Amino acid sequence: MEFFTVSLLNGVIYGLLLFMVSAGLTLIFGMMGVLNFAHAAFYMLGAYLAYSLEKTVGFWPAIVLSPILVGVTGGLVERYMLRRVHRYGHGHQLLLTFGVSFIITELVKLFYGNYPVDYRVPASLDFSAFRIFDASYPFYRLLIGGTSVLMFALIYLLLTRTRVGIVVRSAVFKPRMAEALGHNVPMVFMGVFAVGSALAGLAGAVAGAFYTTNPNMALELGVMVFVVVVVGGLGSLEGAMVASLLIGLITSFAVGVDYSLADALGVVGLGAWAHQVGGLLTLKVSSLAGTIPFALMLLVLMVRPSGLMGNRE
């Protein structure tokens, strides 16, 4: 019971963290059709900017200012770089954003070094929310989860219940009509890219204090974010949330399962044969936890290429 409860909580929080990072990427692709390879780099940049700002303005102002600065950076990237290659298709966009990611990573290493920085949860937030069995559960984990849920609610309401959402969606699906009605479509796209980048920066600023802030954090989480977006469905905000929670729970439970196929085959008397064969049959599920999300992605692509909640068209 303890294993189930703790794994469930940790899986949900990890899944919500994945959504925090993938929400901006989903928004950018869904609204603009740009698969942004630099998105995880913006997540890392948000964490490092928050670390620097915390020393001068404090933790909460740093959490607010860091995403704004990342959003401005994202807007400039779209205005002066991406806008020049839109007409050449996805290949040029991928190459450009990959280059931007590389530049951001190298600049972070240049200014902060190649080692983790001392960005920690402030003492005022470093306390236990409740006790579960014999362990204390950190309040800050719940703060990360709450921030993610609030982010989902605000984005969903903004896109479906406000005039801003109507303008954005019309600029995407009917750009010429939107321009005829007096809307600046390029400015709308720049705003969408800036907001998506700011969301990644917010995720980095919030999560970087709890998890390790280091130059490899973009690589560590960036690949998993793309798995979330593909599994959930490219451009689907609801799909990103479902996929994030699914991957978070699967990973959390898999880490604690110390059994293999050989152990399962032992129930029917084939355990000795399986251990003799070895290989994949004797690998523990816990050792495969990092690869299970990728296996899930392959399965989803084979069964439903558009993703769990993606548009088939």
N, C-alpha and C positions, 0 to 999 in steps of 0.2 A: 504493500500500500504506500509506503514511504517513497519507494522508487517511482511508482506511477505518479504520485502527486507532485513530487519535485520535478520530474521530467516533463510533466504537463505544463507546469508554471514556466520552467526555463524554455521549453519549446515555444510557448506562446510569445514570451518576451523576445526571444531571438527572431521569431517570425515577424513580429511587429517592427523590430529593428530593420530587417530586410525590406519590409514595406516602406519604411521611412526613406531608405536609400533609393529604392526602385520607383517610388511614386513620381519623382521628378523625371526620371527616364521614360516612364510610361506616358506621362503628360506630354513630353517633348515629341515622342514618336507618334502618339495618338493625334496630336494637333498639327504637327509639322511633317511627319514622315521621316524624321532624322533619327537614326540609331546612333546615339552619341557615345562614342568610346571614351570620351573624356569625363563622363559623368562621375565615375568613381574617384577620379582625380579631384573633382570639385568637392566631393565628400571629404577627402583627405585635407584639402585646402581649408575647409571650414573648421576642422579640428585644430589645425595649426594656427589659424588666425585667432580662434577663441583662446588658445593657450597663450598667445602673445598679448591679446587685449586684456585677459584676466589680470595680468600683473599690474595694469595701469587703471582700469575702470571697474574691475570686479567681475565676478562670475556672471551674474544675470545680464548686465549690459553687454558683456562679451557674447553671450548667447544670442542677443538681439542683433548686435552690430556685425558679427561674423557672417551670418547668412546674407545680410544686405550687401556686404563687400563681395561675397562670392557671386551673388546675383548680378551685381554691376560688371564683374569680370566676365560672367557668362553672356551678358548682353553685348559687351564689346566684342567677344569672340564671334557672336552671331552677326553683328553689324559689319565688322571689318574683315572677317575671314569666311564664315560659312555662306554668307549671302553671295559671295563671289563665285561659289562653286555649286550652288543649288541646281543650276540648269544642266550640270554635267552628270547628275544622278547620284545614287547611293555610294558608288565606289569612291568617288572623290570626297564625299562627306565622311566616310569611314576613315580614309587615309588622313584627312585633315584633323579630325577629332583625335585620332590615335597620336598624331604628332603633337597636338596640344596637351594630351595626357602625358606624353614623354617629357615635354618642356616643363610642365608644372611639377612633375616628380623630381626632375633634376634641380629645379630651383629650390624646392623644399630641402633637398639634400645639401645644396650649396649654403643655404642660410641657417639650417637647423642641425646639420650633420646627418650622419648615416645611422644614428642610434635613436631609440625612443626618448621622448621628452617627458618631463615631469608634470604632465597635465592630469590632475586628480579631481575627484569629487570633493567639493568644499566641505569643511567640517560641519556646516549647518545642515547639510543634506546627507551626511554619512552616518545614518542610523538605521536601525532595524524597523521595518514596517510591521512585522508580526513574526511569531515563532511557528515553525512548522516542524513537528516532531522534535528533534533535538537541535535543530539548526535555526539561525536567524535569517530571515529573508530581507535583503537590502531594500530600503525605500526607493533608492535611485533606479533600480530595475523597474519598479512600478511607474516611476516618472517617465522612463523611456517608453514604456508601453502606452501610457496615457497620452503622451505627446504624439505618438503614431496614430492612435485612434482619433485624436482631435484633428490631426493633419488630414486624415481620410475624410472626415465629416466636412471640414471646411472646403476642401477641393471639390468634393461631390456637390455640395450646395452651390459653390461658386459657378460650376459648369452647368448645372441643371436648373438653378432657381434664380439666377441673376441676369441682368442685361449684358454684363461682361461676358458671361458664358455664351450667350446667344451670339454676340459679335465674334467671339473667338471661333465658334463652330461654323458660323457663316463664312468667315475668312478662310477657313480650311476647305470647306466643301464647295462654296460658291465665291471664289475670290473676286471675280470680275463684278458680280452683283454687289458684293460688299463694298468694292471701290466705287461703284456707281452711286451707292447710298452715302458716300462721303467718308468711309472708314479707310484709314491708312493701313493696308494689309501688311506691308513690310514692318511697320512699327508694331503691329499685333504679334507677328512672328517673333520679333526681337523680345517683346515682353514675355511671351510664352517661354522662350529659351531662358530668359533671365530668371523667371519664377521657378522653372524646373531646376536650374543650377542652384538657386537659393535654397530650395528644399533639400538638395543634397548637402549643401553647406550647413543647414540646420541639423541634419542627421549627424554630420561629423562633429559639430559643436557639442551636441547633447551626448552622443555615444562615446566620443573620444575621451571624455573624462572618466568613463567607467571601464572601457576597454583600452588596450594599449594604443597610444598615438605614436606611430612610427612611419617611416617612408614606405613601408611595404603594405600599409593598411589598405591602400587602393587596390592593390593586386589581390590581397587576401579576400576582400569582400566583393570586388568588382565582378569577378567571374560568376559568383553566386547570384549577383543581382541580375545578370543577363539570363541565367537559368530561370529565375523567378519571372522575368518578363516574357520569356518564351513559353513557359508552362502556363502562365495565367492567360496569355493571349496578347499579342502586340497591340498596345494602345488601350487595353482594357484596365481601368482603375480597379474595378471590382475583382477582375481576374488576378491582378497583382496582389491584392489583399488575400484572396483565397490561396493562391500559390505560395505566398510568403508564409502563411500559417501552416500550410501543409508541409512545406520543406522544413520549417523550424521544428515542428513536432516530430517528423520522421528522423531528423538529425539528432534531436535530443534523446529520443528513445533508443536509437541505434547505438549511441555512444555507450549506453549502460548494458547492452545485451552481450554477454560474454559466451555466446554459443555459436556453433558452426553447423553446416549441413551434416557433417559427420555425427554430431550429437543428435540431430534430428533422425538421421537414419538408424541410429542405435536403438530407437524405439521398436523398429521392425527387424532388429537383429543384423543389420548391415553396418554397424558402427565400426567393427574391426576392419572390414573390407575398405570402408571409406577412409579410415586413418592410414591404411596401407597405401591407397592410391594417392592420398595427400593433395597438394595443389589447392584449388579453390574449395574443395570439400572440407578442408581443415581450417580455412580462414575464419576468424571470429567476425561476427557481425560488427562489433565495435571497431575493428580495424578497417572495415569497409564503409564506415559512416560518412566519410568525406566524398565517396564516389556514388553513394545511393541517389542524391539529388540529380546527378548527371544521367544515371540510369532511368530515373523518372522522366527526365526531359526527353530522352530517346524514345521511351514508351509513348509519351504524349504525342510526339512528332509523328510516330508511326500510326497511331490510332486517330488522332485529331490534330492535323498539322497547324490549324489556326489557334491552337491552345485551348485551355479549358473553357474560357469565356470570350475568346476572340471572335472577330467578325469573319465568317467564312468567305466573304467577298474580298 
